[in-house]
């Protein structure tokens, strides 16, 4: 007989605490001490779908979307799809009132297949082909972000109707900005409505936005003076940092809202420029904490200095044994989207959980899938 069977009241004290800053919002322990997300035990998901497996908490995704809309009621929130672009994710964020940012024709196709209105889609990537630009323009996407004069000219050459565009600016380091503005202005079908910037990735200090906003409003005022054109939109991009380990810093959205508001007031008054609409593009901050990756420990080995190695390849508890289930939180962003078939290992499924139900969104890749693309010998 175990100690827990003799003293059941000890179970709560012996259950390990799960940091709410790292795990999905619906995470809890059931009466048997098993970790549950969306009222589904992770053990049950692993038994049914195998491992490795990506688990996504739908309620967490929707919670993050609503939090952004509540904290930034006057801004447009656009989910950066490169964090996790599958039809279900695009559908959830769209239903919660967010737009969708896409980086390729493939992501655009997924967003449209999920029912996202093209007018709520922004296309932005470092390199866009003529085909991708033509596809986006023909689909009627709301905005296309232009990175250079050559890209502006390329879009102009394939665009047959009015297309709203933003110009991407690297504050303090963009040498082609004026040429890009001139190219867009002279294009028949391109309509410049605002500027776009991306301050980096995994930003945890809201103050980084303060000087950038001042610079961007200054450039918008310069455009008004030089081209008699008033831009009405300022897209501040994403890169909002989250915690991956206990105690990690993360971006305080309430502080960010205050910094944006104060900076806009100051910059617009100083430049006598009308306050533009703000757009934010969180990706990781929406998707990451909703995701948990499940692994079964396959084999363990202890070397002479006492260190133990387990085949899943991360720093793990010393008492981990073969067959134990390992859950890695904070893996909703970039893990599925960047998973490769290195060594021809089939890619994992994506399983959504909500209200006690687990359902597959992406099935596990099979050997037949890998072989299907081979067409000759």
C-alpha positions as CSV (number, residue, x, y, z in Angstrom):
1,X,0.0,0.0,0.0
2,X,1.3,3.4,-1.0
3,X,1.5,6.5,1.3
4,X,-1.1,8.2,-0.8
5,X,-3.5,5.3,-0.3
6,X,-3.0,5.5,3.4
7,X,-3.3,9.3,3.5
8,X,-5.3,10.5,0.5
9,X,-5.2,14.1,1.8
10,X,-1.5,14.3,1.0
11,X,-2.2,14.2,-2.7
12,X,-2.7,17.9,-3.1
13,X,0.5,18.7,-1.2
14,X,2.5,16.2,-3.3
15,X,1.1,17.4,-6.7
16,X,3.8,19.6,-8.4
17,X,2.8,23.2,-8.9
18,X,2.5,24.2,-12.6
19,X,3.6,27.8,-13.2
20,X,0.6,29.7,-14.7
21,X,3.0,32.0,-16.5
22,X,4.2,29.0,-18.6
23,X,1.2,26.6,-19.0
24,X,-2.1,27.1,-20.8
25,X,-4.9,28.8,-19.0
26,X,-7.0,25.7,-18.5
27,X,-4.2,23.5,-17.1
28,X,-5.1,21.7,-13.9
29,X,-4.6,18.4,-12.1
30,X,-7.4,15.8,-12.0
31,X,-8.2,13.7,-8.9
32,X,-5.5,11.2,-9.9
33,X,-2.9,13.9,-10.1
34,X,-2.7,13.8,-13.9
35,X,-2.0,17.0,-15.8
36,X,-5.1,18.1,-17.8
37,X,-5.5,20.8,-20.4
38,X,-8.9,21.7,-21.7
39,X,-10.2,19.0,-19.2
40,X,-8.3,16.3,-21.1
41,X,-5.6,14.4,-19.4
42,X,-2.3,14.6,-21.3
43,X,-1.7,10.9,-20.6
44,X,-4.9,10.1,-22.5
45,X,-3.8,12.3,-25.5
46,X,-0.5,10.5,-25.6
47,X,-2.1,7.1,-25.4
48,X,-4.6,7.9,-28.2
49,X,-2.4,9.9,-30.6
50,X,1.1,8.8,-29.7
51,X,4.1,11.0,-29.2
52,X,5.6,13.4,-30.0
53,X,2.4,15.4,-30.3
54,X,1.5,19.1,-30.2
55,X,-1.4,20.0,-27.9
56,X,-3.1,23.4,-28.4
57,X,-5.6,24.8,-25.8
58,X,-8.3,26.6,-27.8
59,X,-9.5,28.4,-24.7
60,X,-6.1,29.8,-24.1
61,X,-5.8,31.1,-27.7
62,X,-9.2,32.8,-27.4
63,X,-8.2,34.2,-23.9
64,X,-5.1,35.8,-25.3
65,X,-7.0,37.4,-28.2
66,X,-9.6,38.8,-25.9
67,X,-6.9,40.2,-23.5
68,X,-5.3,42.1,-26.4
69,X,-8.6,43.5,-27.5
70,X,-9.5,44.6,-24.0
71,X,-6.1,46.2,-23.3
72,X,-5.9,47.9,-26.7
73,X,-9.5,48.8,-27.5
74,X,-8.7,51.5,-30.0
75,X,-6.0,49.5,-31.9
76,X,-6.3,46.8,-34.5
77,X,-4.9,43.5,-33.4
78,X,-3.5,41.3,-36.2
79,X,-2.4,37.7,-35.4
80,X,1.1,37.1,-36.9
81,X,0.4,33.8,-38.6
82,X,4.0,32.6,-38.9
83,X,3.9,31.6,-35.3
84,X,1.3,28.9,-36.0
85,X,-0.7,29.0,-39.3
86,X,-3.2,26.3,-39.5
87,X,-6.9,26.6,-40.5
88,X,-8.2,26.2,-36.9
89,X,-5.9,28.9,-35.5
90,X,-6.8,31.3,-38.3
91,X,-10.5,30.6,-37.6
92,X,-10.2,31.0,-33.8
93,X,-8.4,34.4,-34.0
94,X,-10.7,35.7,-36.7
95,X,-13.8,34.8,-34.6
96,X,-12.2,36.7,-31.7
97,X,-12.0,39.8,-33.9
98,X,-8.4,39.7,-34.9
99,X,-6.9,40.1,-38.4
100,X,-4.3,37.7,-39.7
101,X,-0.8,38.5,-40.9
102,X,0.6,36.1,-43.6
103,X,4.1,35.7,-45.0
104,X,3.5,33.6,-48.1
105,X,0.9,32.5,-50.6
106,X,0.7,29.2,-48.6
107,X,-0.3,31.0,-45.4
108,X,-2.7,33.2,-47.4
109,X,-4.4,30.1,-48.8
110,X,-4.8,28.7,-45.3
111,X,-6.2,31.9,-43.9
112,X,-8.8,32.2,-46.8
113,X,-9.6,28.5,-46.5
114,X,-10.4,29.1,-42.8
115,X,-12.9,31.8,-43.7
116,X,-10.8,34.9,-42.9
117,X,-12.1,37.9,-44.8
118,X,-9.3,39.0,-47.2
119,X,-9.8,42.6,-46.2
120,X,-8.6,41.5,-42.6
121,X,-5.4,40.0,-44.0
122,X,-1.9,41.7,-44.1
123,X,0.8,40.3,-46.3
124,X,4.4,40.9,-45.2
125,X,7.6,39.0,-45.7
126,X,11.2,40.0,-46.5
127,X,11.0,38.5,-50.0
128,X,7.8,38.3,-52.1
129,X,7.7,36.9,-55.5
130,X,5.7,38.4,-58.3
131,X,3.4,35.4,-58.1
132,X,2.8,35.9,-54.4
133,X,2.1,39.7,-54.9
134,X,-0.3,39.0,-57.7
135,X,-2.1,36.3,-55.7
136,X,-2.5,38.6,-52.7
137,X,-3.7,41.5,-54.8
138,X,-6.1,39.4,-56.7
139,X,-7.4,37.9,-53.4
140,X,-8.2,41.4,-52.2
141,X,-6.0,41.4,-49.1
142,X,-6.4,44.5,-46.9
143,X,-2.8,45.6,-46.9
144,X,0.5,44.6,-48.4
145,X,3.7,45.8,-46.6
146,X,6.4,47.0,-49.0
147,X,10.1,46.6,-48.0
148,X,11.9,48.4,-50.9
149,X,11.6,50.5,-54.0
150,X,12.1,47.4,-56.2
151,X,9.3,45.5,-54.4
152,X,7.0,48.5,-54.8
153,X,7.7,48.5,-58.5
154,X,7.1,44.8,-58.7
155,X,3.8,45.1,-56.9
156,X,2.8,48.0,-59.2
157,X,3.5,45.8,-62.2
158,X,1.2,43.0,-61.2
159,X,-1.6,45.1,-59.6
160,X,-4.7,45.8,-61.7
161,X,-6.9,47.4,-59.0
162,X,-6.5,49.7,-56.0
163,X,-4.3,48.2,-53.3
164,X,-3.6,49.6,-49.9
165,X,0.0,49.4,-48.9
166,X,2.2,50.1,-45.9
167,X,6.0,50.8,-46.1
168,X,8.2,48.9,-43.8
169,X,10.7,51.2,-42.0
170,X,13.7,50.3,-39.8
171,X,13.8,53.3,-37.5
172,X,17.1,55.2,-38.0
173,X,18.5,52.7,-40.5
174,X,16.4,52.9,-43.7
175,X,18.4,54.4,-46.6
176,X,15.8,53.6,-49.3
177,X,12.7,55.0,-47.5
178,X,12.3,58.1,-49.7
179,X,12.7,56.2,-52.9
180,X,10.1,53.6,-51.7
181,X,7.6,56.4,-50.9
182,X,8.2,58.0,-54.3
183,X,7.7,54.7,-56.2
184,X,4.5,53.9,-54.4
185,X,3.1,57.4,-54.9
186,X,3.8,57.3,-58.6
187,X,2.1,53.8,-59.0
188,X,-1.4,54.0,-60.5
189,X,-3.0,51.3,-58.3
190,X,-1.0,51.6,-55.0
191,X,-2.5,53.6,-52.2
192,X,-0.1,54.4,-49.3
193,X,-2.0,54.5,-46.0
194,X,0.7,54.1,-43.4
195,X,4.1,52.9,-42.1
196,X,5.1,49.5,-40.6
197,X,8.0,48.7,-38.3
198,X,9.3,45.6,-36.4
199,X,11.5,46.4,-33.4
200,X,12.8,42.9,-33.0
201,X,11.8,39.6,-31.5
202,X,11.0,38.6,-27.9
203,X,10.7,42.2,-26.6
204,X,10.1,42.4,-22.9
205,X,10.7,46.2,-22.3
206,X,7.8,48.4,-23.4
207,X,10.1,51.4,-23.4
208,X,11.6,50.2,-26.6
209,X,8.5,51.3,-28.4
210,X,8.7,54.9,-27.1
211,X,11.5,56.2,-29.3
212,X,10.4,54.2,-32.3
213,X,6.9,55.8,-32.2
214,X,8.5,59.2,-32.0
215,X,10.7,58.4,-35.0
216,X,7.8,56.9,-37.0
217,X,5.5,59.9,-36.4
218,X,8.3,62.2,-37.4
219,X,8.6,60.3,-40.7
220,X,4.9,60.4,-41.3
221,X,5.0,64.2,-40.8
222,X,7.9,64.4,-43.2
223,X,5.8,62.6,-45.8
224,X,3.0,65.0,-45.3
225,X,5.3,68.0,-45.9
226,X,7.1,66.4,-48.9
227,X,4.2,64.7,-50.6
228,X,1.0,66.5,-49.2
229,X,-0.1,63.1,-48.0
230,X,-1.5,62.3,-44.6
231,X,-0.9,58.7,-43.5
232,X,-3.5,57.3,-41.2
233,X,-2.1,54.0,-39.9
234,X,1.0,53.0,-37.9
235,X,1.7,49.3,-37.6
236,X,4.1,48.6,-34.7
237,X,4.6,44.9,-35.6
238,X,5.0,42.2,-32.9
239,X,7.8,40.5,-31.2
240,X,6.1,40.6,-27.8
241,X,8.1,38.5,-25.4
242,X,6.7,35.8,-23.1
243,X,8.1,33.7,-20.3
244,X,9.6,30.3,-21.2
245,X,11.1,29.5,-17.8
246,X,9.9,30.3,-14.2
247,X,10.9,33.9,-13.4
248,X,11.5,34.9,-17.1
249,X,10.6,38.5,-18.0
250,X,7.7,39.0,-20.3
251,X,6.1,42.0,-21.9
252,X,3.6,43.8,-19.7
253,X,0.7,44.6,-22.1
254,X,-0.8,47.2,-19.7
255,X,2.5,49.0,-19.5
256,X,2.8,48.8,-23.3
257,X,-0.6,50.3,-23.8
258,X,0.4,53.2,-21.6
259,X,3.8,53.7,-23.4
260,X,2.1,53.7,-26.8
261,X,-0.6,56.2,-25.7
262,X,1.9,58.6,-24.1
263,X,4.3,58.3,-27.0
264,X,1.6,59.0,-29.6
265,X,0.3,62.0,-27.7
266,X,3.8,63.4,-27.4
267,X,4.9,62.7,-30.9
268,X,1.7,63.9,-32.6
269,X,1.7,67.1,-30.6
270,X,5.3,67.8,-31.3
271,X,4.9,67.2,-35.0
272,X,1.4,68.6,-35.2
273,X,0.3,65.4,-36.8
274,X,-3.2,63.7,-36.5
275,X,-3.1,60.6,-34.4
276,X,-3.0,57.5,-36.6
277,X,-4.7,54.2,-36.0
278,X,-2.3,51.7,-34.3
279,X,-1.9,48.1,-35.4
280,X,-0.2,45.4,-33.3
281,X,0.8,42.0,-34.7
282,X,1.4,39.5,-31.8
283,X,2.1,36.0,-32.9
284,X,4.2,34.2,-30.2
285,X,2.2,36.0,-27.5
286,X,-1.0,34.5,-28.8
287,X,0.1,31.0,-29.7
288,X,3.1,30.0,-27.6
289,X,1.5,29.5,-24.1
290,X,-1.5,27.7,-25.6
291,X,0.8,24.9,-26.8
292,X,2.3,21.9,-25.0
293,X,4.5,19.3,-26.7
294,X,4.3,15.7,-25.4
295,X,7.2,13.2,-25.6
296,X,7.6,9.7,-24.2
297,X,11.0,9.1,-22.8
298,X,12.4,6.3,-25.0
299,X,15.8,5.4,-23.5
300,X,18.0,6.7,-20.7
301,X,21.7,6.5,-20.1
302,X,23.9,7.5,-17.2
303,X,27.6,8.4,-17.8
304,X,30.6,8.3,-15.4
305,X,30.2,11.8,-14.0
306,X,26.6,11.0,-12.9
307,X,24.7,12.9,-15.6
308,X,21.8,11.1,-17.2
309,X,20.7,11.5,-20.8
310,X,17.1,10.9,-22.1
311,X,16.4,10.7,-25.9
312,X,14.1,13.7,-26.0
313,X,17.1,16.0,-25.6
314,X,16.2,18.7,-23.0
315,X,17.3,19.2,-19.4
316,X,14.9,16.9,-17.5
317,X,14.2,15.7,-13.9
318,X,16.8,13.2,-12.6
319,X,14.2,10.6,-11.8
320,X,12.8,10.4,-15.3
321,X,12.3,6.8,-16.4
322,X,11.6,5.1,-19.7
323,X,7.9,5.4,-20.6
324,X,7.4,8.6,-18.6
325,X,5.4,11.3,-20.3
326,X,7.2,14.7,-20.7
327,X,5.2,17.8,-21.4
328,X,7.0,20.9,-22.6
329,X,4.9,24.1,-22.2
330,X,5.3,27.3,-24.2
331,X,5.6,25.4,-27.5
332,X,2.6,26.7,-29.4
333,X,4.5,29.1,-31.5
334,X,7.0,28.2,-34.2
335,X,7.3,24.5,-33.2
336,X,4.8,23.1,-35.7
337,X,5.5,25.7,-38.3
338,X,9.2,25.0,-38.3
339,X,9.1,21.3,-37.8
340,X,11.2,19.6,-40.5
341,X,11.5,16.0,-41.8
342,X,15.1,15.8,-40.9
343,X,16.3,12.2,-41.1
344,X,12.9,11.5,-42.7
345,X,11.2,11.4,-39.3
346,X,7.4,12.0,-39.8
347,X,6.1,15.3,-38.4
348,X,3.8,15.2,-35.3
349,X,0.1,15.8,-35.2
350,X,-1.6,18.9,-33.7
351,X,-4.4,18.1,-31.3
352,X,-6.8,20.7,-30.0
353,X,-8.4,20.4,-26.6
354,X,-11.6,22.2,-25.3
355,X,-14.3,21.2,-22.8
356,X,-13.1,17.7,-22.2
357,X,-12.7,16.9,-25.9
358,X,-9.5,16.3,-27.9
359,X,-9.7,16.5,-31.6
360,X,-7.0,16.4,-34.3
361,X,-6.3,19.5,-36.3
362,X,-3.3,18.2,-38.2
363,X,-2.8,14.4,-38.5
364,X,0.5,12.7,-38.0
365,X,2.6,12.5,-41.1
366,X,3.0,9.0,-42.5
367,X,5.8,7.3,-44.5
368,X,3.4,7.3,-47.4
369,X,3.3,11.1,-47.2
370,X,7.1,11.3,-47.3
371,X,7.3,9.0,-50.3
372,X,4.4,10.7,-52.2
373,X,6.6,13.6,-53.3
374,X,9.2,11.3,-54.9
375,X,8.4,11.0,-58.6
376,X,11.5,9.3,-60.1
377,X,14.5,7.0,-59.7
